[in-house]
């Protein structure tokens, strides 16, 4: 009787633990949608913009009508236009 209970109960417990752990783990989707602060080219200078873009989708990311860029190469040059999906 005891061995029969172990044979039936052990797989059931493993199944319940697997289900519980599936709900506890974090989703990796949030890492893909991380917001990135960019730079804008304003008055001849590349300045940091208080706008966060997620680099998802095809819509250009803009701040105050200026295109937001991912990299600041120098004080007068920005590169890699960013996109954003709201």
N, CA, C and O atoms as a CHARMM CRD file, in Angstrom:
* protein
*
  344
    1    1 UNK  N      0.82600  -1.18900   0.00000 PROA 1      0.00000
    2    1 UNK  CA     0.00000   0.00000   0.00000 PROA 1      0.00000
    3    1 UNK  C      0.87300   1.25700   0.00000 PROA 1      0.00000
    4    1 UNK  O      0.59100   2.22000  -0.71200 PROA 1      0.00000
    5    2 UNK  N      1.94100   1.23400   0.81100 PROA 2      0.00000
    6    2 UNK  CA     2.81600   2.39400   0.91400 PROA 2      0.00000
    7    2 UNK  C      3.53300   2.65700  -0.41000 PROA 2      0.00000
    8    2 UNK  O      3.65900   3.81000  -0.82400 PROA 2      0.00000
    9    3 UNK  N      3.99700   1.61100  -1.07100 PROA 3      0.00000
   10    3 UNK  CA     4.69100   1.79200  -2.35300 PROA 3      0.00000
   11    3 UNK  C      3.73300   2.26500  -3.44000 PROA 3      0.00000
   12    3 UNK  O      4.12100   3.02700  -4.32500 PROA 3      0.00000
   13    4 UNK  N      2.48700   1.81700  -3.37300 PROA 4      0.00000
   14    4 UNK  CA     1.49800   2.26700  -4.35300 PROA 4      0.00000
   15    4 UNK  C      1.23000   3.76200  -4.18400 PROA 4      0.00000
   16    4 UNK  O      1.06300   4.48100  -5.16800 PROA 4      0.00000
   17    5 UNK  N      1.19000   4.22300  -2.94000 PROA 5      0.00000
   18    5 UNK  CA     0.96400   5.64500  -2.67800 PROA 5      0.00000
   19    5 UNK  C      2.14500   6.47900  -3.19300 PROA 5      0.00000
   20    5 UNK  O      1.95500   7.56400  -3.74200 PROA 5      0.00000
   21    6 UNK  N      3.36000   5.96100  -3.01000 PROA 6      0.00000
   22    6 UNK  CA     4.55200   6.66500  -3.48300 PROA 6      0.00000
   23    6 UNK  C      4.56300   6.70700  -5.00700 PROA 6      0.00000
   24    6 UNK  O      4.88300   7.73900  -5.59800 PROA 6      0.00000
   25    7 UNK  N      4.21700   5.59500  -5.64500 PROA 7      0.00000
   26    7 UNK  CA     4.19900   5.53100  -7.10400 PROA 7      0.00000
   27    7 UNK  C      3.17700   6.49300  -7.70300 PROA 7      0.00000
   28    7 UNK  O      3.41300   7.04400  -8.77800 PROA 7      0.00000
   29    8 UNK  N      2.08300   6.70000  -7.05200 PROA 8      0.00000
   30    8 UNK  CA     1.04200   7.60500  -7.55100 PROA 8      0.00000
   31    8 UNK  C      1.28500   9.05100  -7.10400 PROA 8      0.00000
   32    8 UNK  O      1.03200   9.98700  -7.86200 PROA 8      0.00000
   33    9 UNK  N      1.76400   9.22700  -5.90100 PROA 9      0.00000
   34    9 UNK  CA     1.92200  10.56700  -5.33900 PROA 9      0.00000
   35    9 UNK  C      3.13200  11.32500  -5.84600 PROA 9      0.00000
   36    9 UNK  O      3.06400  12.54200  -6.02300 PROA 9      0.00000
   37   10 UNK  N      4.23500  10.63600  -6.08400 PROA 10     0.00000
   38   10 UNK  CA     5.46500  11.29600  -6.52100 PROA 10     0.00000
   39   10 UNK  C      5.31700  11.98900  -7.88100 PROA 10     0.00000
   40   10 UNK  O      5.70500  13.15100  -8.00100 PROA 10     0.00000
   41   11 UNK  N      4.77700  11.33400  -8.90100 PROA 11     0.00000
   42   11 UNK  CA     4.58500  12.04300 -10.17200 PROA 11     0.00000
   43   11 UNK  C      3.59000  13.20200 -10.05800 PROA 11     0.00000
   44   11 UNK  O      3.74700  14.23500 -10.71000 PROA 11     0.00000
   45   12 UNK  N      2.59000  13.02000  -9.24000 PROA 12     0.00000
   46   12 UNK  CA     1.61600  14.09500  -9.03100 PROA 12     0.00000
   47   12 UNK  C      2.24700  15.31500  -8.38200 PROA 12     0.00000
   48   12 UNK  O      1.96200  16.44600  -8.77400 PROA 12     0.00000
   49   13 UNK  N      3.09900  15.09200  -7.39400 PROA 13     0.00000
   50   13 UNK  CA     3.78800  16.20400  -6.73000 PROA 13     0.00000
   51   13 UNK  C      4.74100  16.90200  -7.70100 PROA 13     0.00000
   52   13 UNK  O      4.82900  18.13000  -7.70500 PROA 13     0.00000
   53   14 UNK  N      5.45500  16.12600  -8.52500 PROA 14     0.00000
   54   14 UNK  CA     6.36800  16.71100  -9.51000 PROA 14     0.00000
   55   14 UNK  C      5.59000  17.58200 -10.49500 PROA 14     0.00000
   56   14 UNK  O      6.05200  18.65800 -10.87500 PROA 14     0.00000
   57   15 UNK  N      4.42500  17.12200 -10.90100 PROA 15     0.00000
   58   15 UNK  CA     3.57700  17.88300 -11.81600 PROA 15     0.00000
   59   15 UNK  C      3.12200  19.19400 -11.17600 PROA 15     0.00000
   60   15 UNK  O      3.15800  20.24000 -11.82600 PROA 15     0.00000
   61   16 UNK  N      2.70300  19.15400  -9.93800 PROA 16     0.00000
   62   16 UNK  CA     2.26000  20.36700  -9.24000 PROA 16     0.00000
   63   16 UNK  C      3.40700  21.36200  -9.04600 PROA 16     0.00000
   64   16 UNK  O      3.20700  22.57000  -9.17700 PROA 16     0.00000
   65   17 UNK  N      4.59300  20.86700  -8.73900 PROA 17     0.00000
   66   17 UNK  CA     5.76200  21.74700  -8.58300 PROA 17     0.00000
   67   17 UNK  C      6.10900  22.40000  -9.91800 PROA 17     0.00000
   68   17 UNK  O      6.44300  23.58400  -9.96300 PROA 17     0.00000
   69   18 UNK  N      6.03200  21.63000 -11.00700 PROA 18     0.00000
   70   18 UNK  CA     6.33200  22.18200 -12.33500 PROA 18     0.00000
   71   18 UNK  C      5.35400  23.29500 -12.70100 PROA 18     0.00000
   72   18 UNK  O      5.76100  24.31800 -13.25100 PROA 18     0.00000
   73   19 UNK  N      4.09200  23.10800 -12.40500 PROA 19     0.00000
   74   19 UNK  CA     3.09000  24.14200 -12.68700 PROA 19     0.00000
   75   19 UNK  C      3.35600  25.38300 -11.84100 PROA 19     0.00000
   76   19 UNK  O      3.28300  26.50300 -12.34700 PROA 19     0.00000
   77   20 UNK  N      3.65800  25.20000 -10.57700 PROA 20     0.00000
   78   20 UNK  CA     3.92900  26.33900  -9.69300 PROA 20     0.00000
   79   20 UNK  C      5.15100  27.12100 -10.16400 PROA 20     0.00000
   80   20 UNK  O      5.13200  28.35200 -10.15800 PROA 20     0.00000
   81   21 UNK  N      6.20700  26.43200 -10.56900 PROA 21     0.00000
   82   21 UNK  CA     7.42000  27.11400 -11.02800 PROA 21     0.00000
   83   21 UNK  C      7.20900  27.82400 -12.36100 PROA 21     0.00000
   84   21 UNK  O      7.87900  28.81900 -12.63900 PROA 21     0.00000
   85   22 UNK  N      6.30000  27.33600 -13.17900 PROA 22     0.00000
   86   22 UNK  CA     6.01000  27.99400 -14.45500 PROA 22     0.00000
   87   22 UNK  C      5.41900  29.38100 -14.22300 PROA 22     0.00000
   88   22 UNK  O      5.66700  30.29200 -15.01300 PROA 22     0.00000
   89   23 UNK  N      4.65700  29.55600 -13.17200 PROA 23     0.00000
   90   23 UNK  CA     4.06700  30.85700 -12.88400 PROA 23     0.00000
   91   23 UNK  C      5.02200  31.78900 -12.14600 PROA 23     0.00000
   92   23 UNK  O      4.81600  33.00200 -12.13800 PROA 23     0.00000
   93   24 UNK  N      6.04300  31.24600 -11.54000 PROA 24     0.00000
   94   24 UNK  CA     6.98600  32.04400 -10.76000 PROA 24     0.00000
   95   24 UNK  C      8.06100  32.67400 -11.64100 PROA 24     0.00000
   96   24 UNK  O      8.55000  33.75800 -11.32400 PROA 24     0.00000
   97   25 UNK  N      8.43800  32.02300 -12.73200 PROA 25     0.00000
   98   25 UNK  CA     9.53300  32.51600 -13.57100 PROA 25     0.00000
   99   25 UNK  C      9.15700  33.81000 -14.26900 PROA 25     0.00000
  100   25 UNK  O      7.98300  34.06500 -14.54000 PROA 25     0.00000
  101   26 UNK  N     10.17700  34.63500 -14.56100 PROA 26     0.00000
  102   26 UNK  CA     9.96500  35.90900 -15.24100 PROA 26     0.00000
  103   26 UNK  C      9.86200  35.70300 -16.74200 PROA 26     0.00000
  104   26 UNK  O     10.43100  34.76800 -17.30400 PROA 26     0.00000
  105   27 UNK  N      9.12500  36.59700 -17.36900 PROA 27     0.00000
  106   27 UNK  CA     9.00500  36.56700 -18.82200 PROA 27     0.00000
  107   27 UNK  C     10.16800  37.32000 -19.44700 PROA 27     0.00000
  108   27 UNK  O     10.57400  38.36100 -18.93200 PROA 27     0.00000
  109   28 UNK  N     10.70800  36.81500 -20.54500 PROA 28     0.00000
  110   28 UNK  CA    11.81300  37.46700 -21.24100 PROA 28     0.00000
  111   28 UNK  C     11.31300  38.54300 -22.20100 PROA 28     0.00000
  112   28 UNK  O     12.12500  39.29200 -22.74400 PROA 28     0.00000
  113   29 UNK  N     10.01700  38.64200 -22.42500 PROA 29     0.00000
  114   29 UNK  CA     9.47300  39.63000 -23.35200 PROA 29     0.00000
  115   29 UNK  C      9.74700  41.05100 -22.87500 PROA 29     0.00000
  116   29 UNK  O      9.92400  41.94900 -23.69900 PROA 29     0.00000
  117   30 UNK  N      9.78600  41.27400 -21.57100 PROA 30     0.00000
  118   30 UNK  CA    10.00500  42.62200 -21.05900 PROA 30     0.00000
  119   30 UNK  C     11.40300  43.13000 -21.38300 PROA 30     0.00000
  120   30 UNK  O     11.59900  44.33900 -21.50600 PROA 30     0.00000
  121   31 UNK  N     12.38600  42.22900 -21.52600 PROA 31     0.00000
  122   31 UNK  CA    13.73500  42.65800 -21.87200 PROA 31     0.00000
  123   31 UNK  C     13.79500  43.19300 -23.29100 PROA 31     0.00000
  124   31 UNK  O     14.55300  44.12400 -23.56100 PROA 31     0.00000
  125   32 UNK  N     13.02100  42.63200 -24.20100 PROA 32     0.00000
  126   32 UNK  CA    13.00900  43.09500 -25.58000 PROA 32     0.00000
  127   32 UNK  C     12.39500  44.48600 -25.68600 PROA 32     0.00000
  128   32 UNK  O     12.79200  45.27400 -26.54400 PROA 32     0.00000
  129   33 UNK  N     11.45300  44.78700 -24.84000 PROA 33     0.00000
  130   33 UNK  CA    10.74600  46.04800 -24.90500 PROA 33     0.00000
  131   33 UNK  C     11.33000  47.09800 -23.96700 PROA 33     0.00000
  132   33 UNK  O     10.63900  48.04800 -23.59700 PROA 33     0.00000
  133   34 UNK  N     12.56300  46.94100 -23.58700 PROA 34     0.00000
  134   34 UNK  CA    13.19700  47.89400 -22.68400 PROA 34     0.00000
  135   34 UNK  C     13.30300  49.26100 -23.34600 PROA 34     0.00000
  136   34 UNK  O     13.61100  49.36200 -24.53300 PROA 34     0.00000
  137   35 UNK  N     13.04900  50.29800 -22.58200 PROA 35     0.00000
  138   35 UNK  CA    13.12100  51.65700 -23.10600 PROA 35     0.00000
  139   35 UNK  C     14.55700  52.14700 -23.10900 PROA 35     0.00000
  140   35 UNK  O     15.31600  51.88400 -22.17600 PROA 35     0.00000
  141   36 UNK  N     14.92600  52.86600 -24.16900 PROA 36     0.00000
  142   36 UNK  CA    16.27700  53.38700 -24.33200 PROA 36     0.00000
  143   36 UNK  C     16.19100  54.89700 -24.46100 PROA 36     0.00000
  144   36 UNK  O     15.43700  55.40300 -25.29200 PROA 36     0.00000
  145   37 UNK  N     16.94700  55.62200 -23.65600 PROA 37     0.00000
  146   37 UNK  CA    16.99200  57.07600 -23.76100 PROA 37     0.00000
  147   37 UNK  C     17.91100  57.44700 -24.91100 PROA 37     0.00000
  148   37 UNK  O     19.00800  56.90500 -25.03900 PROA 37     0.00000
  149   38 UNK  N     17.45700  58.37700 -25.75000 PROA 38     0.00000
  150   38 UNK  CA    18.22800  58.72400 -26.94400 PROA 38     0.00000
  151   38 UNK  C     18.71200  60.15900 -26.96400 PROA 38     0.00000
  152   38 UNK  O     18.69000  60.86200 -25.95400 PROA 38     0.00000
  153   39 UNK  N     19.15000  60.57500 -28.14900 PROA 39     0.00000
  154   39 UNK  CA    19.70400  61.90500 -28.38400 PROA 39     0.00000
  155   39 UNK  C     18.99300  62.54600 -29.56500 PROA 39     0.00000
  156   39 UNK  O     18.52800  61.85000 -30.46800 PROA 39     0.00000
  157   40 UNK  N     18.90700  63.87000 -29.56000 PROA 40     0.00000
  158   40 UNK  CA    18.35500  64.60000 -30.69400 PROA 40     0.00000
  159   40 UNK  C     19.39600  65.57600 -31.21500 PROA 40     0.00000
  160   40 UNK  O     20.25900  66.03500 -30.46800 PROA 40     0.00000
  161   41 UNK  N     19.30900  65.88900 -32.50500 PROA 41     0.00000
  162   41 UNK  CA    20.20300  66.85400 -33.12600 PROA 41     0.00000
  163   41 UNK  C     19.46900  68.18600 -33.12300 PROA 41     0.00000
  164   41 UNK  O     18.54900  68.39300 -33.91400 PROA 41     0.00000
  165   42 UNK  N     19.87600  69.09800 -32.22900 PROA 42     0.00000
  166   42 UNK  CA    19.17900  70.36500 -32.03200 PROA 42     0.00000
  167   42 UNK  C     20.18300  71.51200 -32.03100 PROA 42     0.00000
  168   42 UNK  O     21.17000  71.48500 -31.29600 PROA 42     0.00000
  169   43 UNK  N     19.92200  72.51900 -32.86000 PROA 43     0.00000
  170   43 UNK  CA    20.78500  73.70300 -32.96900 PROA 43     0.00000
  171   43 UNK  C     22.24100  73.33200 -33.24700 PROA 43     0.00000
  172   43 UNK  O     23.15900  73.94800 -32.70400 PROA 43     0.00000
  173   44 UNK  N     22.44500  72.32200 -34.09500 PROA 44     0.00000
  174   44 UNK  CA    23.79600  71.92900 -34.47600 PROA 44     0.00000
  175   44 UNK  C     24.52400  71.05900 -33.47300 PROA 44     0.00000
  176   44 UNK  O     25.70000  70.74800 -33.66100 PROA 44     0.00000
  177   45 UNK  N     23.83400  70.65500 -32.39500 PROA 45     0.00000
  178   45 UNK  CA    24.47700  69.82400 -31.37400 PROA 45     0.00000
  179   45 UNK  C     23.64200  68.57100 -31.10800 PROA 45     0.00000
  180   45 UNK  O     22.41700  68.58000 -31.22600 PROA 45     0.00000
  181   46 UNK  N     24.33200  67.50700 -30.75000 PROA 46     0.00000
  182   46 UNK  CA    23.67600  66.25800 -30.37100 PROA 46     0.00000
  183   46 UNK  C     23.48800  66.29500 -28.85000 PROA 46     0.00000
  184   46 UNK  O     24.45800  66.21200 -28.09600 PROA 46     0.00000
  185   47 UNK  N     22.22900  66.41900 -28.41000 PROA 47     0.00000
  186   47 UNK  CA    21.94600  66.54400 -26.97500 PROA 47     0.00000
  187   47 UNK  C     21.02300  65.41100 -26.52500 PROA 47     0.00000
  188   47 UNK  O     20.21800  64.90000 -27.30400 PROA 47     0.00000
  189   48 UNK  N     21.15500  65.03200 -25.26600 PROA 48     0.00000
  190   48 UNK  CA    20.31900  63.96200 -24.71900 PROA 48     0.00000
  191   48 UNK  C     18.87400  64.43400 -24.63200 PROA 48     0.00000
  192   48 UNK  O     18.59600  65.55900 -24.21900 PROA 48     0.00000
  193   49 UNK  N     17.95900  63.55000 -25.02900 PROA 49     0.00000
  194   49 UNK  CA    16.53200  63.86900 -25.01500 PROA 49     0.00000
  195   49 UNK  C     15.84500  63.07700 -23.90800 PROA 49     0.00000
  196   49 UNK  O     16.14300  61.89800 -23.72000 PROA 49     0.00000
  197   50 UNK  N     14.93500  63.70500 -23.17700 PROA 50     0.00000
  198   50 UNK  CA    14.20200  62.98000 -22.13100 PROA 50     0.00000
  199   50 UNK  C     13.05700  62.15800 -22.72500 PROA 50     0.00000
  200   50 UNK  O     11.93900  62.17700 -22.21100 PROA 50     0.00000
  201   51 UNK  N     13.34100  61.44600 -23.79400 PROA 51     0.00000
  202   51 UNK  CA    12.34700  60.61300 -24.47700 PROA 51     0.00000
  203   51 UNK  C     12.87500  59.19000 -24.53100 PROA 51     0.00000
  204   51 UNK  O     14.01000  58.96800 -24.95200 PROA 51     0.00000
  205   52 UNK  N     12.07500  58.23200 -24.11500 PROA 52     0.00000
  206   52 UNK  CA    12.46400  56.82800 -24.14700 PROA 52     0.00000
  207   52 UNK  C     11.78700  56.13700 -25.32600 PROA 52     0.00000
  208   52 UNK  O     10.57500  56.25400 -25.50900 PROA 52     0.00000
  209   53 UNK  N     12.56800  55.42200 -26.12000 PROA 53     0.00000
  210   53 UNK  CA    12.06300  54.67700 -27.27200 PROA 53     0.00000
  211   53 UNK  C     12.34000  53.19700 -27.04700 PROA 53     0.00000
  212   53 UNK  O     13.31100  52.84100 -26.37800 PROA 53     0.00000
  213   54 UNK  N     11.48800  52.32900 -27.60400 PROA 54     0.00000
  214   54 UNK  CA    11.65800  50.89700 -27.35200 PROA 54     0.00000
  215   54 UNK  C     12.21400  50.11900 -28.53500 PROA 54     0.00000
  216   54 UNK  O     12.35400  48.89900 -28.44200 PROA 54     0.00000
  217   55 UNK  N     12.53500  50.77400 -29.64000 PROA 55     0.00000
  218   55 UNK  CA    13.12800  50.13900 -30.82000 PROA 55     0.00000
  219   55 UNK  C     12.26200  49.00700 -31.36900 PROA 55     0.00000
  220   55 UNK  O     12.78700  48.01900 -31.88300 PROA 55     0.00000
  221   56 UNK  N     10.94800  49.14400 -31.26500 PROA 56     0.00000
  222   56 UNK  CA    10.01900  48.15700 -31.80200 PROA 56     0.00000
  223   56 UNK  C      9.11000  48.87900 -32.79000 PROA 56     0.00000
  224   56 UNK  O      8.67600  50.00100 -32.53000 PROA 56     0.00000
  225   57 UNK  N      8.82800  48.25800 -33.89100 PROA 57     0.00000
  226   57 UNK  CA     7.93600  48.83600 -34.88100 PROA 57     0.00000
  227   57 UNK  C      8.67200  49.68500 -35.89400 PROA 57     0.00000
  228   57 UNK  O      9.90100  49.74600 -35.90600 PROA 57     0.00000
  229   58 UNK  N      7.88700  50.35000 -36.75600 PROA 58     0.00000
  230   58 UNK  CA     8.46800  51.13300 -37.84500 PROA 58     0.00000
  231   58 UNK  C      8.24900  52.63100 -37.67500 PROA 58     0.00000
  232   58 UNK  O      8.75000  53.41600 -38.48000 PROA 58     0.00000
  233   59 UNK  N      7.51700  53.04300 -36.65300 PROA 59     0.00000
  234   59 UNK  CA     7.28000  54.46900 -36.43900 PROA 59     0.00000
  235   59 UNK  C      8.53800  55.13400 -35.89600 PROA 59     0.00000
  236   59 UNK  O      9.17200  54.62100 -34.97400 PROA 59     0.00000
  237   60 UNK  N      8.89200  56.27000 -36.47000 PROA 60     0.00000
  238   60 UNK  CA    10.07900  56.96400 -35.98200 PROA 60     0.00000
  239   60 UNK  C      9.80700  57.54100 -34.60200 PROA 60     0.00000
  240   60 UNK  O      8.69900  57.99700 -34.31500 PROA 60     0.00000
  241   61 UNK  N     10.79400  57.52000 -33.77800 PROA 61     0.00000
  242   61 UNK  CA    10.69700  58.07500 -32.43300 PROA 61     0.00000
  243   61 UNK  C     11.15200  59.52700 -32.51100 PROA 61     0.00000
  244   61 UNK  O     12.24200  59.81900 -33.00200 PROA 61     0.00000
  245   62 UNK  N     10.31200  60.43000 -32.02400 PROA 62     0.00000
  246   62 UNK  CA    10.67300  61.84700 -32.09500 PROA 62     0.00000
  247   62 UNK  C     10.37700  62.54000 -30.77200 PROA 62     0.00000
  248   62 UNK  O      9.56800  62.08000 -29.96500 PROA 62     0.00000
  249   63 UNK  N     11.05900  63.65700 -30.58300 PROA 63     0.00000
  250   63 UNK  CA    10.87700  64.47600 -29.38500 PROA 63     0.00000
  251   63 UNK  C     10.91400  65.93500 -29.82400 PROA 63     0.00000
  252   63 UNK  O     11.89900  66.37500 -30.41800 PROA 63     0.00000
  253   64 UNK  N      9.86400  66.68400 -29.54400 PROA 64     0.00000
  254   64 UNK  CA     9.72700  68.08700 -29.94500 PROA 64     0.00000
  255   64 UNK  C      9.91100  68.26300 -31.45600 PROA 64     0.00000
  256   64 UNK  O     10.42900  69.28400 -31.90800 PROA 64     0.00000
  257   65 UNK  N      9.48800  67.26900 -32.22600 PROA 65     0.00000
  258   65 UNK  CA     9.60500  67.33400 -33.67700 PROA 65     0.00000
  259   65 UNK  C     10.95400  66.91100 -34.22300 PROA 65     0.00000
  260   65 UNK  O     11.14400  66.91600 -35.43900 PROA 65     0.00000
  261   66 UNK  N     11.89500  66.54500 -33.37000 PROA 66     0.00000
  262   66 UNK  CA    13.22400  66.11000 -33.80200 PROA 66     0.00000
  263   66 UNK  C     13.31300  64.58500 -33.75000 PROA 66     0.00000
  264   66 UNK  O     12.78700  63.96000 -32.82900 PROA 66     0.00000
  265   67 UNK  N     13.97700  63.99300 -34.73500 PROA 67     0.00000
  266   67 UNK  CA    14.23500  62.55000 -34.75000 PROA 67     0.00000
  267   67 UNK  C     15.13900  62.18500 -33.57400 PROA 67     0.00000
  268   67 UNK  O     16.12500  62.87600 -33.31500 PROA 67     0.00000
  269   68 UNK  N     14.81400  61.10600 -32.86200 PROA 68     0.00000
  270   68 UNK  CA    15.63600  60.64200 -31.74400 PROA 68     0.00000
  271   68 UNK  C     16.62400  59.59800 -32.27300 PROA 68     0.00000
  272   68 UNK  O     16.25400  58.70200 -33.03100 PROA 68     0.00000
  273   69 UNK  N     17.88200  59.73300 -31.85900 PROA 69     0.00000
  274   69 UNK  CA    18.95100  58.83100 -32.28300 PROA 69     0.00000
  275   69 UNK  C     19.46500  58.03200 -31.09100 PROA 69     0.00000
  276   69 UNK  O     19.35500  58.46300 -29.94300 PROA 69     0.00000
  277   70 UNK  N     20.02400  56.86900 -31.38000 PROA 70     0.00000
  278   70 UNK  CA    20.50000  55.98500 -30.31600 PROA 70     0.00000
  279   70 UNK  C     21.89100  56.35200 -29.82200 PROA 70     0.00000
  280   70 UNK  O     22.16100  56.24900 -28.62600 PROA 70     0.00000
  281   71 UNK  N     22.77100  56.77300 -30.70500 PROA 71     0.00000
  282   71 UNK  CA    24.16800  57.01300 -30.33500 PROA 71     0.00000
  283   71 UNK  C     24.57600  58.46200 -30.52600 PROA 71     0.00000
  284   71 UNK  O     24.13300  59.13500 -31.45700 PROA 71     0.00000
  285   72 UNK  N     25.42500  58.92600 -29.62900 PROA 72     0.00000
  286   72 UNK  CA    26.04000  60.24600 -29.75300 PROA 72     0.00000
  287   72 UNK  C     27.49200  60.00800 -30.15300 PROA 72     0.00000
  288   72 UNK  O     28.29400  59.53500 -29.34800 PROA 72     0.00000
  289   73 UNK  N     27.82600  60.33900 -31.40000 PROA 73     0.00000
  290   73 UNK  CA    29.19100  60.13200 -31.88400 PROA 73     0.00000
  291   73 UNK  C     30.09900  61.24000 -31.36900 PROA 73     0.00000
  292   73 UNK  O     31.20500  60.98100 -30.89500 PROA 73     0.00000
  293   74 UNK  N     29.62300  62.46800 -31.46700 PROA 74     0.00000
  294   74 UNK  CA    30.36800  63.62500 -30.96200 PROA 74     0.00000
  295   74 UNK  C     29.34700  64.69100 -30.58800 PROA 74     0.00000
  296   74 UNK  O     28.14300  64.44700 -30.65900 PROA 74     0.00000
  297   75 UNK  N     29.81500  65.86500 -30.19200 PROA 75     0.00000
  298   75 UNK  CA    28.89100  66.94500 -29.82600 PROA 75     0.00000
  299   75 UNK  C     28.06200  67.42100 -31.01400 PROA 75     0.00000
  300   75 UNK  O     26.99400  68.00600 -30.83200 PROA 75     0.00000
  301   76 UNK  N     28.54800  67.17300 -32.22700 PROA 76     0.00000
  302   76 UNK  CA    27.84200  67.65300 -33.41800 PROA 76     0.00000
  303   76 UNK  C     27.33000  66.52800 -34.30800 PROA 76     0.00000
  304   76 UNK  O     26.93100  66.78700 -35.44300 PROA 76     0.00000
  305   77 UNK  N     27.32900  65.29000 -33.82800 PROA 77     0.00000
  306   77 UNK  CA    26.90300  64.17000 -34.67300 PROA 77     0.00000
  307   77 UNK  C     26.20100  63.07600 -33.86700 PROA 77     0.00000
  308   77 UNK  O     26.73600  62.57000 -32.88000 PROA 77     0.00000
  309   78 UNK  N     24.98100  62.72000 -34.31300 PROA 78     0.00000
  310   78 UNK  CA    24.20800  61.61800 -33.72700 PROA 78     0.00000
  311   78 UNK  C     24.02900  60.54000 -34.80000 PROA 78     0.00000
  312   78 UNK  O     24.02200  60.84900 -35.99100 PROA 78     0.00000
  313   79 UNK  N     23.88400  59.27900 -34.38400 PROA 79     0.00000
  314   79 UNK  CA    23.67800  58.21400 -35.37200 PROA 79     0.00000
  315   79 UNK  C     22.65600  57.19600 -34.89300 PROA 79     0.00000
  316   79 UNK  O     22.29000  57.18700 -33.71700 PROA 79     0.00000
  317   80 UNK  N     22.20200  56.35600 -35.77800 PROA 80     0.00000
  318   80 UNK  CA    21.23700  55.27100 -35.59700 PROA 80     0.00000
  319   80 UNK  C     19.86400  55.82300 -35.16600 PROA 80     0.00000
  320   80 UNK  O     19.57300  55.92800 -33.97500 PROA 80     0.00000
  321   81 UNK  N     19.03400  56.17100 -36.15400 PROA 81     0.00000
  322   81 UNK  CA    17.67700  56.64000 -35.84500 PROA 81     0.00000
  323   81 UNK  C     16.89700  55.57300 -35.07600 PROA 81     0.00000
  324   81 UNK  O     17.00400  54.38300 -35.37000 PROA 81     0.00000
  325   82 UNK  N     16.12200  56.00500 -34.10100 PROA 82     0.00000
  326   82 UNK  CA    15.37200  55.07000 -33.26200 PROA 82     0.00000
  327   82 UNK  C     13.91000  55.00800 -33.68600 PROA 82     0.00000
  328   82 UNK  O     13.38100  55.94400 -34.28600 PROA 82     0.00000
  329   83 UNK  N     13.26000  53.87800 -33.35900 PROA 83     0.00000
  330   83 UNK  CA    11.83900  53.68800 -33.62600 PROA 83     0.00000
  331   83 UNK  C     11.11400  53.44800 -32.30400 PROA 83     0.00000
  332   83 UNK  O     11.73000  53.19200 -31.27000 PROA 83     0.00000
  333   84 UNK  N      9.77800  53.54000 -32.37300 PROA 84     0.00000
  334   84 UNK  CA     8.99800  53.36400 -31.14500 PROA 84     0.00000
  335   84 UNK  C      7.61900  52.82600 -31.48700 PROA 84     0.00000
  336   84 UNK  O      6.98900  53.27200 -32.44500 PROA 84     0.00000
  337   85 UNK  N      7.15800  51.87600 -30.70700 PROA 85     0.00000
  338   85 UNK  CA     5.78400  51.40100 -30.79800 PROA 85     0.00000
  339   85 UNK  C      5.12500  51.70500 -29.45900 PROA 85     0.00000
  340   85 UNK  O      5.53700  51.16900 -28.43000 PROA 85     0.00000
  341   86 UNK  N      4.11200  52.55500 -29.46200 PROA 86     0.00000
  342   86 UNK  CA     3.45800  52.91800 -28.19000 PROA 86     0.00000
  343   86 UNK  C      2.78300  51.74200 -27.50900 PROA 86     0.00000
  344   86 UNK  O      2.19800  51.90100 -26.43800 PROA 86     0.00000
